[in-house]
Amino acid sequence: MIDRNNNGNNMLPFISVDFDSNSDVKLNEDQYEVYVNGSFVGRKTLKTQGEDLSDIDDFLRNQGFSDFTSSVDGDHYTITVDHQDDEVSNALSVYFNNR
């Protein structure tokens, strides 16, 4: 109980909380299902603030794949290739198993 007659000596602490919805602070792990030409190939979990879905694209480019597009729809990350879909799927399977 706060004694209101104590001339303000019983003060409650003031806590400032910023509930900015645009904050870049990562609170939880984000997980995405990854598809190549509509076929599920694995899950990508973004565990740290520095990780991004574009890491998948960077990996594919480092593996020599360049003719693909990618998009996000909710928790689905879709990669579309005109050819080499088996090679891309196999490379991503290795990528996901090594993470």
PDB file as gemmi writes it, atoms N, CA and C in Angstrom:
CRYST1    1.000    1.000    1.000  90.00  90.00  90.00 P 1                      
ATOM      1  N   MET A   1       0.844  -1.177   0.000  1.00  0.00           N  
ATOM      2  CA  MET A   1       0.000   0.000   0.000  1.00  0.00           C  
ATOM      3  C   MET A   1       0.885   1.234   0.000  1.00  0.00           C  
ATOM      4  N   ILE A   2       0.542   2.203  -0.774  1.00  0.00           N  
ATOM      5  CA  ILE A   2       1.308   3.448  -0.848  1.00  0.00           C  
ATOM      6  C   ILE A   2       0.737   4.432   0.168  1.00  0.00           C  
ATOM      7  N   ASP A   3       1.620   4.982   0.980  1.00  0.00           N  
ATOM      8  CA  ASP A   3       1.224   5.989   1.956  1.00  0.00           C  
ATOM      9  C   ASP A   3       1.213   7.343   1.268  1.00  0.00           C  
ATOM     10  N   ARG A   4       0.057   7.851   0.948  1.00  0.00           N  
ATOM     11  CA  ARG A   4      -0.063   9.110   0.223  1.00  0.00           C  
ATOM     12  C   ARG A   4       0.283  10.316   1.110  1.00  0.00           C  
ATOM     13  N   ASN A   5       0.373  10.130   2.374  1.00  0.00           N  
ATOM     14  CA  ASN A   5       0.690  11.230   3.290  1.00  0.00           C  
ATOM     15  C   ASN A   5       2.185  11.323   3.577  1.00  0.00           C  
ATOM     16  N   ASN A   6       3.001  10.621   2.815  1.00  0.00           N  
ATOM     17  CA  ASN A   6       4.430  10.568   3.083  1.00  0.00           C  
ATOM     18  C   ASN A   6       5.194  11.559   2.203  1.00  0.00           C  
ATOM     19  N   ASN A   7       4.538  12.552   1.689  1.00  0.00           N  
ATOM     20  CA  ASN A   7       5.143  13.608   0.883  1.00  0.00           C  
ATOM     21  C   ASN A   7       5.950  13.089  -0.300  1.00  0.00           C  
ATOM     22  N   GLY A   8       5.495  12.036  -0.925  1.00  0.00           N  
ATOM     23  CA  GLY A   8       6.136  11.540  -2.132  1.00  0.00           C  
ATOM     24  C   GLY A   8       7.348  10.662  -1.899  1.00  0.00           C  
ATOM     25  N   ASN A   9       7.594  10.239  -0.699  1.00  0.00           N  
ATOM     26  CA  ASN A   9       8.761   9.403  -0.442  1.00  0.00           C  
ATOM     27  C   ASN A   9       8.572   7.972  -0.929  1.00  0.00           C  
ATOM     28  N   ASN A  10       7.367   7.540  -1.136  1.00  0.00           N  
ATOM     29  CA  ASN A  10       7.081   6.188  -1.634  1.00  0.00           C  
ATOM     30  C   ASN A  10       6.759   6.270  -3.122  1.00  0.00           C  
ATOM     31  N   MET A  11       7.785   6.415  -3.923  1.00  0.00           N  
ATOM     32  CA  MET A  11       7.579   6.543  -5.363  1.00  0.00           C  
ATOM     33  C   MET A  11       7.780   5.204  -6.033  1.00  0.00           C  
ATOM     34  N   LEU A  12       6.957   4.915  -6.983  1.00  0.00           N  
ATOM     35  CA  LEU A  12       7.108   3.706  -7.771  1.00  0.00           C  
ATOM     36  C   LEU A  12       8.130   3.955  -8.870  1.00  0.00           C  
ATOM     37  N   PRO A  13       8.909   2.941  -9.233  1.00  0.00           N  
ATOM     38  CA  PRO A  13       9.903   3.155 -10.290  1.00  0.00           C  
ATOM     39  C   PRO A  13       9.225   3.373 -11.647  1.00  0.00           C  
ATOM     40  N   PHE A  14       9.817   4.226 -12.437  1.00  0.00           N  
ATOM     41  CA  PHE A  14       9.318   4.489 -13.779  1.00  0.00           C  
ATOM     42  C   PHE A  14      10.092   3.615 -14.759  1.00  0.00           C  
ATOM     43  N   ILE A  15       9.374   2.837 -15.525  1.00  0.00           N  
ATOM     44  CA  ILE A  15       9.996   1.949 -16.500  1.00  0.00           C  
ATOM     45  C   ILE A  15       9.568   2.390 -17.885  1.00  0.00           C  
ATOM     46  N   SER A  16      10.548   2.613 -18.743  1.00  0.00           N  
ATOM     47  CA  SER A  16      10.271   3.021 -20.114  1.00  0.00           C  
ATOM     48  C   SER A  16      10.446   1.819 -21.034  1.00  0.00           C  
ATOM     49  N   VAL A  17       9.401   1.498 -21.775  1.00  0.00           N  
ATOM     50  CA  VAL A  17       9.447   0.389 -22.720  1.00  0.00           C  
ATOM     51  C   VAL A  17       9.056   0.912 -24.089  1.00  0.00           C  
ATOM     52  N   ASP A  18       9.885   0.614 -25.089  1.00  0.00           N  
ATOM     53  CA  ASP A  18       9.612   1.043 -26.459  1.00  0.00           C  
ATOM     54  C   ASP A  18       8.976  -0.120 -27.207  1.00  0.00           C  
ATOM     55  N   PHE A  19       7.725   0.013 -27.524  1.00  0.00           N  
ATOM     56  CA  PHE A  19       7.006  -1.034 -28.242  1.00  0.00           C  
ATOM     57  C   PHE A  19       6.913  -0.713 -29.727  1.00  0.00           C  
ATOM     58  N   ASP A  20       7.972  -0.194 -30.287  1.00  0.00           N  
ATOM     59  CA  ASP A  20       8.023   0.176 -31.699  1.00  0.00           C  
ATOM     60  C   ASP A  20       7.913  -1.084 -32.550  1.00  0.00           C  
ATOM     61  N   SER A  21       6.881  -1.205 -33.341  1.00  0.00           N  
ATOM     62  CA  SER A  21       6.678  -2.392 -34.167  1.00  0.00           C  
ATOM     63  C   SER A  21       7.686  -2.483 -35.304  1.00  0.00           C  
ATOM     64  N   ASN A  22       8.404  -1.400 -35.590  1.00  0.00           N  
ATOM     65  CA  ASN A  22       9.404  -1.417 -36.654  1.00  0.00           C  
ATOM     66  C   ASN A  22      10.791  -1.735 -36.135  1.00  0.00           C  
ATOM     67  N   SER A  23      10.873  -2.138 -34.893  1.00  0.00           N  
ATOM     68  CA  SER A  23      12.161  -2.426 -34.277  1.00  0.00           C  
ATOM     69  C   SER A  23      12.835  -3.594 -34.980  1.00  0.00           C  
ATOM     70  N   ASP A  24      14.166  -3.539 -35.092  1.00  0.00           N  
ATOM     71  CA  ASP A  24      14.923  -4.599 -35.736  1.00  0.00           C  
ATOM     72  C   ASP A  24      15.357  -5.680 -34.755  1.00  0.00           C  
ATOM     73  N   VAL A  25      14.904  -5.606 -33.523  1.00  0.00           N  
ATOM     74  CA  VAL A  25      15.300  -6.592 -32.527  1.00  0.00           C  
ATOM     75  C   VAL A  25      14.607  -7.904 -32.818  1.00  0.00           C  
ATOM     76  N   LYS A  26      15.386  -8.977 -32.856  1.00  0.00           N  
ATOM     77  CA  LYS A  26      14.849 -10.299 -33.152  1.00  0.00           C  
ATOM     78  C   LYS A  26      14.455 -10.951 -31.841  1.00  0.00           C  
ATOM     79  N   LEU A  27      13.176 -11.260 -31.678  1.00  0.00           N  
ATOM     80  CA  LEU A  27      12.699 -11.849 -30.443  1.00  0.00           C  
ATOM     81  C   LEU A  27      12.598 -13.366 -30.527  1.00  0.00           C  
ATOM     82  N   ASN A  28      12.259 -13.900 -31.647  1.00  0.00           N  
ATOM     83  CA  ASN A  28      12.089 -15.332 -31.825  1.00  0.00           C  
ATOM     84  C   ASN A  28      12.812 -15.785 -33.085  1.00  0.00           C  
ATOM     85  N   GLU A  29      12.980 -17.094 -33.183  1.00  0.00           N  
ATOM     86  CA  GLU A  29      13.533 -17.641 -34.410  1.00  0.00           C  
ATOM     87  C   GLU A  29      12.430 -17.692 -35.458  1.00  0.00           C  
ATOM     88  N   ASP A  30      12.739 -17.211 -36.649  1.00  0.00           N  
ATOM     89  CA  ASP A  30      11.798 -17.304 -37.759  1.00  0.00           C  
ATOM     90  C   ASP A  30      12.154 -18.546 -38.553  1.00  0.00           C  
ATOM     91  N   GLN A  31      11.135 -19.314 -38.945  1.00  0.00           N  
ATOM     92  CA  GLN A  31      11.385 -20.532 -39.707  1.00  0.00           C  
ATOM     93  C   GLN A  31      10.556 -20.492 -40.994  1.00  0.00           C  
ATOM     94  N   TYR A  32      11.208 -20.852 -42.090  1.00  0.00           N  
ATOM     95  CA  TYR A  32      10.571 -20.827 -43.401  1.00  0.00           C  
ATOM     96  C   TYR A  32      10.702 -22.185 -44.063  1.00  0.00           C  
ATOM     97  N   GLU A  33       9.653 -22.603 -44.739  1.00  0.00           N  
ATOM     98  CA  GLU A  33       9.702 -23.806 -45.564  1.00  0.00           C  
ATOM     99  C   GLU A  33      10.178 -23.374 -46.945  1.00  0.00           C  
ATOM    100  N   VAL A  34      11.167 -24.097 -47.463  1.00  0.00           N  
ATOM    101  CA  VAL A  34      11.772 -23.724 -48.735  1.00  0.00           C  
ATOM    102  C   VAL A  34      11.336 -24.710 -49.810  1.00  0.00           C  
ATOM    103  N   TYR A  35      10.903 -24.163 -50.939  1.00  0.00           N  
ATOM    104  CA  TYR A  35      10.430 -24.960 -52.069  1.00  0.00           C  
ATOM    105  C   TYR A  35      11.221 -24.600 -53.318  1.00  0.00           C  
ATOM    106  N   VAL A  36      11.503 -25.604 -54.131  1.00  0.00           N  
ATOM    107  CA  VAL A  36      12.097 -25.384 -55.452  1.00  0.00           C  
ATOM    108  C   VAL A  36      11.097 -25.892 -56.475  1.00  0.00           C  
ATOM    109  N   ASN A  37      10.632 -24.999 -57.315  1.00  0.00           N  
ATOM    110  CA  ASN A  37       9.604 -25.324 -58.326  1.00  0.00           C  
ATOM    111  C   ASN A  37       8.425 -26.091 -57.717  1.00  0.00           C  
ATOM    112  N   GLY A  38       8.007 -25.671 -56.534  1.00  0.00           N  
ATOM    113  CA  GLY A  38       6.840 -26.253 -55.880  1.00  0.00           C  
ATOM    114  C   GLY A  38       7.113 -27.477 -55.032  1.00  0.00           C  
ATOM    115  N   SER A  39       8.337 -28.000 -55.033  1.00  0.00           N  
ATOM    116  CA  SER A  39       8.674 -29.180 -54.229  1.00  0.00           C  
ATOM    117  C   SER A  39       9.417 -28.757 -52.965  1.00  0.00           C  
ATOM    118  N   PHE A  40       8.952 -29.261 -51.830  1.00  0.00           N  
ATOM    119  CA  PHE A  40       9.576 -28.943 -50.552  1.00  0.00           C  
ATOM    120  C   PHE A  40      10.986 -29.523 -50.496  1.00  0.00           C  
ATOM    121  N   VAL A  41      11.972 -28.691 -50.076  1.00  0.00           N  
ATOM    122  CA  VAL A  41      13.354 -29.177 -49.977  1.00  0.00           C  
ATOM    123  C   VAL A  41      13.926 -29.044 -48.575  1.00  0.00           C  
ATOM    124  N   GLY A  42      13.332 -28.234 -47.717  1.00  0.00           N  
ATOM    125  CA  GLY A  42      13.847 -28.117 -46.358  1.00  0.00           C  
ATOM    126  C   GLY A  42      13.329 -26.877 -45.659  1.00  0.00           C  
ATOM    127  N   ARG A  43      13.847 -26.684 -44.438  1.00  0.00           N  
ATOM    128  CA  ARG A  43      13.452 -25.531 -43.631  1.00  0.00           C  
ATOM    129  C   ARG A  43      14.670 -24.673 -43.329  1.00  0.00           C  
ATOM    130  N   LYS A  44      14.479 -23.382 -43.400  1.00  0.00           N  
ATOM    131  CA  LYS A  44      15.527 -22.419 -43.055  1.00  0.00           C  
ATOM    132  C   LYS A  44      15.082 -21.694 -41.793  1.00  0.00           C  
ATOM    133  N   THR A  45      15.880 -21.813 -40.744  1.00  0.00           N  
ATOM    134  CA  THR A  45      15.609 -21.122 -39.499  1.00  0.00           C  
ATOM    135  C   THR A  45      16.570 -19.956 -39.370  1.00  0.00           C  
ATOM    136  N   LEU A  46      16.015 -18.779 -39.151  1.00  0.00           N  
ATOM    137  CA  LEU A  46      16.827 -17.583 -38.947  1.00  0.00           C  
ATOM    138  C   LEU A  46      17.029 -17.445 -37.439  1.00  0.00           C  
ATOM    139  N   LYS A  47      18.208 -17.862 -36.980  1.00  0.00           N  
ATOM    140  CA  LYS A  47      18.470 -17.933 -35.545  1.00  0.00           C  
ATOM    141  C   LYS A  47      19.070 -16.676 -34.961  1.00  0.00           C  
ATOM    142  N   THR A  48      19.779 -15.919 -35.777  1.00  0.00           N  
ATOM    143  CA  THR A  48      20.406 -14.707 -35.273  1.00  0.00           C  
ATOM    144  C   THR A  48      19.927 -13.510 -36.067  1.00  0.00           C  
ATOM    145  N   GLN A  49      20.138 -12.344 -35.518  1.00  0.00           N  
ATOM    146  CA  GLN A  49      19.678 -11.131 -36.179  1.00  0.00           C  
ATOM    147  C   GLN A  49      20.375 -10.899 -37.512  1.00  0.00           C  
ATOM    148  N   GLY A  50      21.585 -11.412 -37.678  1.00  0.00           N  
ATOM    149  CA  GLY A  50      22.321 -11.208 -38.917  1.00  0.00           C  
ATOM    150  C   GLY A  50      21.923 -12.132 -40.041  1.00  0.00           C  
ATOM    151  N   GLU A  51      21.153 -13.186 -39.745  1.00  0.00           N  
ATOM    152  CA  GLU A  51      20.742 -14.125 -40.788  1.00  0.00           C  
ATOM    153  C   GLU A  51      19.555 -13.568 -41.554  1.00  0.00           C  
ATOM    154  N   ASP A  52      19.489 -13.952 -42.828  1.00  0.00           N  
ATOM    155  CA  ASP A  52      18.414 -13.475 -43.693  1.00  0.00           C  
ATOM    156  C   ASP A  52      18.125 -14.546 -44.728  1.00  0.00           C  
ATOM    157  N   LEU A  53      16.938 -14.512 -45.298  1.00  0.00           N  
ATOM    158  CA  LEU A  53      16.604 -15.480 -46.342  1.00  0.00           C  
ATOM    159  C   LEU A  53      17.491 -15.325 -47.568  1.00  0.00           C  
ATOM    160  N   SER A  54      18.032 -14.145 -47.780  1.00  0.00           N  
ATOM    161  CA  SER A  54      18.917 -13.952 -48.927  1.00  0.00           C  
ATOM    162  C   SER A  54      20.194 -14.782 -48.797  1.00  0.00           C  
ATOM    163  N   ASP A  55      20.473 -15.317 -47.592  1.00  0.00           N  
ATOM    164  CA  ASP A  55      21.615 -16.219 -47.413  1.00  0.00           C  
ATOM    165  C   ASP A  55      21.468 -17.450 -48.307  1.00  0.00           C  
ATOM    166  N   ILE A  56      20.242 -17.883 -48.534  1.00  0.00           N  
ATOM    167  CA  ILE A  56      19.990 -19.039 -49.410  1.00  0.00           C  
ATOM    168  C   ILE A  56      20.395 -18.689 -50.837  1.00  0.00           C  
ATOM    169  N   ASP A  57      19.978 -17.511 -51.296  1.00  0.00           N  
ATOM    170  CA  ASP A  57      20.336 -17.065 -52.646  1.00  0.00           C  
ATOM    171  C   ASP A  57      21.848 -16.941 -52.791  1.00  0.00           C  
ATOM    172  N   ASP A  58      22.492 -16.378 -51.765  1.00  0.00           N  
ATOM    173  CA  ASP A  58      23.951 -16.243 -51.796  1.00  0.00           C  
ATOM    174  C   ASP A  58      24.620 -17.608 -51.884  1.00  0.00           C  
ATOM    175  N   PHE A  59      24.115 -18.573 -51.127  1.00  0.00           N  
ATOM    176  CA  PHE A  59      24.659 -19.928 -51.180  1.00  0.00           C  
ATOM    177  C   PHE A  59      24.545 -20.500 -52.587  1.00  0.00           C  
ATOM    178  N   LEU A  60      23.361 -20.357 -53.193  1.00  0.00           N  
ATOM    179  CA  LEU A  60      23.163 -20.900 -54.545  1.00  0.00           C  
ATOM    180  C   LEU A  60      24.098 -20.233 -55.548  1.00  0.00           C  
ATOM    181  N   ARG A  61      24.267 -18.934 -55.454  1.00  0.00           N  
ATOM    182  CA  ARG A  61      25.189 -18.237 -56.365  1.00  0.00           C  
ATOM    183  C   ARG A  61      26.621 -18.730 -56.161  1.00  0.00           C  
ATOM    184  N   ASN A  62      27.007 -18.962 -54.903  1.00  0.00           N  
ATOM    185  CA  ASN A  62      28.349 -19.483 -54.612  1.00  0.00           C  
ATOM    186  C   ASN A  62      28.536 -20.893 -55.151  1.00  0.00           C  
ATOM    187  N   GLN A  63      27.430 -21.622 -55.340  1.00  0.00           N  
ATOM    188  CA  GLN A  63      27.486 -22.969 -55.894  1.00  0.00           C  
ATOM    189  C   GLN A  63      27.434 -22.957 -57.420  1.00  0.00           C  
ATOM    190  N   GLY A  64      27.340 -21.760 -58.004  1.00  0.00           N  
ATOM    191  CA  GLY A  64      27.351 -21.644 -59.456  1.00  0.00           C  
ATOM    192  C   GLY A  64      25.986 -21.521 -60.101  1.00  0.00           C  
ATOM    193  N   PHE A  65      24.935 -21.415 -59.311  1.00  0.00           N  
ATOM    194  CA  PHE A  65      23.589 -21.253 -59.860  1.00  0.00           C  
ATOM    195  C   PHE A  65      23.277 -19.760 -59.940  1.00  0.00           C  
ATOM    196  N   SER A  66      22.789 -19.338 -61.082  1.00  0.00           N  
ATOM    197  CA  SER A  66      22.478 -17.913 -61.221  1.00  0.00           C  
ATOM    198  C   SER A  66      21.119 -17.673 -61.860  1.00  0.00           C  
ATOM    199  N   ASP A  67      20.573 -18.673 -62.518  1.00  0.00           N  
ATOM    200  CA  ASP A  67      19.323 -18.507 -63.253  1.00  0.00           C  
ATOM    201  C   ASP A  67      18.146 -18.974 -62.403  1.00  0.00           C  
ATOM    202  N   PHE A  68      17.836 -18.185 -61.347  1.00  0.00           N  
ATOM    203  CA  PHE A  68      16.714 -18.520 -60.475  1.00  0.00           C  
ATOM    204  C   PHE A  68      16.109 -17.239 -59.930  1.00  0.00           C  
ATOM    205  N   THR A  69      14.870 -17.348 -59.490  1.00  0.00           N  
ATOM    206  CA  THR A  69      14.205 -16.253 -58.786  1.00  0.00           C  
ATOM    207  C   THR A  69      13.704 -16.801 -57.464  1.00  0.00           C  
ATOM    208  N   SER A  70      13.538 -15.920 -56.499  1.00  0.00           N  
ATOM    209  CA  SER A  70      13.045 -16.344 -55.194  1.00  0.00           C  
ATOM    210  C   SER A  70      12.027 -15.338 -54.686  1.00  0.00           C  
ATOM    211  N   SER A  71      11.109 -15.840 -53.864  1.00  0.00           N  
ATOM    212  CA  SER A  71      10.083 -14.970 -53.294  1.00  0.00           C  
ATOM    213  C   SER A  71       9.616 -15.543 -51.968  1.00  0.00           C  
ATOM    214  N   VAL A  72       9.071 -14.655 -51.140  1.00  0.00           N  
ATOM    215  CA  VAL A  72       8.546 -15.037 -49.830  1.00  0.00           C  
ATOM    216  C   VAL A  72       7.040 -14.844 -49.847  1.00  0.00           C  
ATOM    217  N   ASP A  73       6.329 -15.858 -49.357  1.00  0.00           N  
ATOM    218  CA  ASP A  73       4.882 -15.760 -49.181  1.00  0.00           C  
ATOM    219  C   ASP A  73       4.559 -16.357 -47.815  1.00  0.00           C  
ATOM    220  N   GLY A  74       4.403 -15.493 -46.831  1.00  0.00           N  
ATOM    221  CA  GLY A  74       4.180 -15.969 -45.467  1.00  0.00           C  
ATOM    222  C   GLY A  74       5.426 -16.659 -44.956  1.00  0.00           C  
ATOM    223  N   ASP A  75       5.287 -17.955 -44.604  1.00  0.00           N  
ATOM    224  CA  ASP A  75       6.448 -18.709 -44.134  1.00  0.00           C  
ATOM    225  C   ASP A  75       6.984 -19.657 -45.202  1.00  0.00           C  
ATOM    226  N   HIS A  76       6.629 -19.387 -46.463  1.00  0.00           N  
ATOM    227  CA  HIS A  76       7.142 -20.182 -47.587  1.00  0.00           C  
ATOM    228  C   HIS A  76       8.128 -19.349 -48.394  1.00  0.00           C  
ATOM    229  N   TYR A  77       9.295 -19.934 -48.644  1.00  0.00           N  
ATOM    230  CA  TYR A  77      10.305 -19.304 -49.486  1.00  0.00           C  
ATOM    231  C   TYR A  77      10.389 -20.148 -50.744  1.00  0.00           C  
ATOM    232  N   THR A  78      10.003 -19.557 -51.856  1.00  0.00           N  
ATOM    233  CA  THR A  78       9.910 -20.296 -53.106  1.00  0.00           C  
ATOM    234  C   THR A  78      11.023 -19.876 -54.054  1.00  0.00           C  
ATOM    235  N   ILE A  79      11.726 -20.880 -54.567  1.00  0.00           N  
ATOM    236  CA  ILE A  79      12.778 -20.658 -55.551  1.00  0.00           C  
ATOM    237  C   ILE A  79      12.306 -21.277 -56.858  1.00  0.00           C  
ATOM    238  N   THR A  80      12.365 -20.492 -57.912  1.00  0.00           N  
ATOM    239  CA  THR A  80      11.924 -20.967 -59.217  1.00  0.00           C  
ATOM    240  C   THR A  80      13.121 -20.986 -60.160  1.00  0.00           C  
ATOM    241  N   VAL A  81      13.323 -22.152 -60.795  1.00  0.00           N  
ATOM    242  CA  VAL A  81      14.400 -22.295 -61.781  1.00  0.00           C  
ATOM    243  C   VAL A  81      13.808 -22.866 -63.055  1.00  0.00           C  
ATOM    244  N   ASP A  82      14.371 -22.491 -64.194  1.00  0.00           N  
ATOM    245  CA  ASP A  82      13.889 -23.015 -65.468  1.00  0.00           C  
ATOM    246  C   ASP A  82      14.471 -24.388 -65.763  1.00  0.00           C  
ATOM    247  N   HIS A  83      15.661 -24.632 -65.279  1.00  0.00           N  
ATOM    248  CA  HIS A  83      16.316 -25.925 -65.460  1.00  0.00           C  
ATOM    249  C   HIS A  83      17.212 -26.170 -64.250  1.00  0.00           C  
ATOM    250  N   GLN A  84      17.785 -27.303 -64.121  1.00  0.00           N  
ATOM    251  CA  GLN A  84      18.659 -27.672 -63.015  1.00  0.00           C  
ATOM    252  C   GLN A  84      17.929 -27.748 -61.685  1.00  0.00           C  
ATOM    253  N   ASP A  85      16.617 -27.983 -61.696  1.00  0.00           N  
ATOM    254  CA  ASP A  85      15.903 -27.998 -60.426  1.00  0.00           C  
ATOM    255  C   ASP A  85      16.376 -29.131 -59.514  1.00  0.00           C  
ATOM    256  N   ASP A  86      16.762 -30.286 -60.081  1.00  0.00           N  
ATOM    257  CA  ASP A  86      17.288 -31.364 -59.248  1.00  0.00           C  
ATOM    258  C   ASP A  86      18.617 -30.966 -58.614  1.00  0.00           C  
ATOM    259  N   GLU A  87      19.480 -30.301 -59.375  1.00  0.00           N  
ATOM    260  CA  GLU A  87      20.771 -29.882 -58.848  1.00  0.00           C  
ATOM    261  C   GLU A  87      20.597 -28.823 -57.752  1.00  0.00           C  
ATOM    262  N   VAL A  88      19.691 -27.899 -57.962  1.00  0.00           N  
ATOM    263  CA  VAL A  88      19.422 -26.866 -56.964  1.00  0.00           C  
ATOM    264  C   VAL A  88      18.843 -27.508 -55.708  1.00  0.00           C  
ATOM    265  N   SER A  89      17.905 -28.422 -55.868  1.00  0.00           N  
ATOM    266  CA  SER A  89      17.303 -29.114 -54.722  1.00  0.00           C  
ATOM    267  C   SER A  89      18.348 -29.899 -53.948  1.00  0.00           C  
ATOM    268  N   ASN A  90      19.234 -30.592 -54.657  1.00  0.00           N  
ATOM    269  CA  ASN A  90      20.281 -31.366 -53.980  1.00  0.00           C  
ATOM    270  C   ASN A  90      21.246 -30.455 -53.229  1.00  0.00           C  
ATOM    271  N   ALA A  91      21.627 -29.348 -53.837  1.00  0.00           N  
ATOM    272  CA  ALA A  91      22.529 -28.404 -53.178  1.00  0.00           C  
ATOM    273  C   ALA A  91      21.876 -27.837 -51.908  1.00  0.00           C  
ATOM    274  N   LEU A  92      20.597 -27.506 -51.990  1.00  0.00           N  
ATOM    275  CA  LEU A  92      19.903 -26.968 -50.824  1.00  0.00           C  
ATOM    276  C   LEU A  92      19.728 -28.021 -49.732  1.00  0.00           C  
ATOM    277  N   SER A  93      19.524 -29.268 -50.111  1.00  0.00           N  
ATOM    278  CA  SER A  93      19.427 -30.340 -49.116  1.00  0.00           C  
ATOM    279  C   SER A  93      20.713 -30.435 -48.306  1.00  0.00           C  
ATOM    280  N   VAL A  94      21.853 -30.338 -48.994  1.00  0.00           N  
ATOM    281  CA  VAL A  94      23.148 -30.350 -48.314  1.00  0.00           C  
ATOM    282  C   VAL A  94      23.259 -29.114 -47.410  1.00  0.00           C  
ATOM    283  N   TYR A  95      22.865 -27.966 -47.928  1.00  0.00           N  
ATOM    284  CA  TYR A  95      22.910 -26.711 -47.167  1.00  0.00           C  
ATOM    285  C   TYR A  95      22.110 -26.826 -45.871  1.00  0.00           C  
ATOM    286  N   PHE A  96      20.879 -27.331 -45.957  1.00  0.00           N  
ATOM    287  CA  PHE A  96      20.025 -27.430 -44.776  1.00  0.00           C  
ATOM    288  C   PHE A  96      20.532 -28.475 -43.783  1.00  0.00           C  
ATOM    289  N   ASN A  97      21.097 -29.556 -44.284  1.00  0.00           N  
ATOM    290  CA  ASN A  97      21.616 -30.605 -43.392  1.00  0.00           C  
ATOM    291  C   ASN A  97      22.883 -30.172 -42.667  1.00  0.00           C  
ATOM    292  N   ASN A  98      23.634 -29.238 -43.257  1.00  0.00           N  
ATOM    293  CA  ASN A  98      24.872 -28.765 -42.638  1.00  0.00           C  
ATOM    294  C   ASN A  98      24.638 -27.615 -41.663  1.00  0.00           C  
ATOM    295  N   ARG A  99      23.466 -27.074 -41.599  1.00  0.00           N  
ATOM    296  CA  ARG A  99      23.166 -25.927 -40.731  1.00  0.00           C  
ATOM    297  C   ARG A  99      22.791 -26.360 -39.360  1.00  0.00           C  
TER     298      ARG A  99                                                      
END                                                                             
